[in-house]
């Protein structure tokens, strides 16, 4: 039995998780109304079509809002602080994530700042995080 | 539409003890409160034909109550589940499926948090597990507060104004014998308390308690037959937004539309406006929840909720007494506070609250469920519309 805070993919979400494992952000897109949506589910939340395809997203996003978690997060192997954010994807959906590879401070985390997707190890999985555009490539998580 | 005032609460009670109650499990707290509510109404188990609960199987609870119900409800939408259940019970009584419904709640968030319940916070494969909870370690303050910084940016709400809510509610709690925290605090104390999830500090968060509560609702036509003053339900609303744990699904993060939907349903059925409200409860899981509630229910305009609280209008002596038991931040909170929120409204309408507001005729209670994913609004009164 995995820890309840370790994500367990389902048939509907597996393409998303497989994309992350290959450092790609794949999102579900309705074949009927062509809207990209999140999270992945069996039907489109905009038009109720059950014809769902997948697209690889740009990874571009902006920082809508966030908190800075100040307590230890065992599974993230950090004593904190660590941001948890609402991130607005260029393709439309809003999702919960973290902004990494920058100081975890209000000064460094400015609302509306441009972000790009980054792929972080978490337990046995690869999960989606974001980093400021301009953050140095190839550095470990700053969070 | 069920006519305004057609249903009444004829029994209401909390568990005998709240706060830290290690000798009872969550169902035990629920059953203890149910026994107290039955005694309050002068009823026995044989008089009950409808049962609702959340987090445990309703058949288990009915069996333990000695009740053989013809109608049950197990709605689970988080903290306001028992408010939606009460609203559903009104419809069931109106439909003739039952006559007398017991709504029971119990949680042992403090003493026995690992004992089984049926509520899926984050479990393998659900949305909360895959897409929300792991980023913040499951800390409720994280997900519930994700929209706060944007709200502060858009409205100018200051951290000091945010801290005023907990300060005001502690003022109320000072004279509530059953409140867990009664010592006065200042804005500086709140801002100096441990940082949980900036900008949320510890004193801006609700408590973690053991608590139970129960209500008995029946047709208002029968209400005069009971020993206690009836509390008439003038209006009831509810609405769902987003996912159970994901604020990312909200249609509007700053003016959540479901608050207005729920409030308009309740106020509309009751035929009241905010100006008619003598006493107000808004579930305070965190300091910013009452701000959103005041605005969403129409008591103040967008961006005015924080200043309204900071100016003392909801504090002792203010024009709109709110969270007079001290709220989830000072009275008690066990993960799901909706039942305790209603209990204070009912005490106020009955005229028996620790901080009794003079001449309460109309009391409003608004509760939340999940992470900005469900809400419910009730209008209670001691007089039935003619």
Interface residues (C-beta under 8 A of the other chain):
Chain A: X1 X2 X4 X5 X6 X7 X8 X9 X10 X13 X38 X39 X64 X65 X66 X67 X68 X69 X70 X71 X73 X74 X75 X76 X81 X84 X85 X86 X93 X94 X95 X96 X97 X98 X106 X111 X122 X127
Chain B: X121 X122 X123 X124 X125 X127 X129 X130 X131 X132 X133 X134 X135 X136 X137 X138 X139 X141 X142 X143 X145 X146 X147 X148 X149 X150 X151 X153 X194 X195 X196 X197 X198 X199 X200 X243 X246 X247 X248 X253
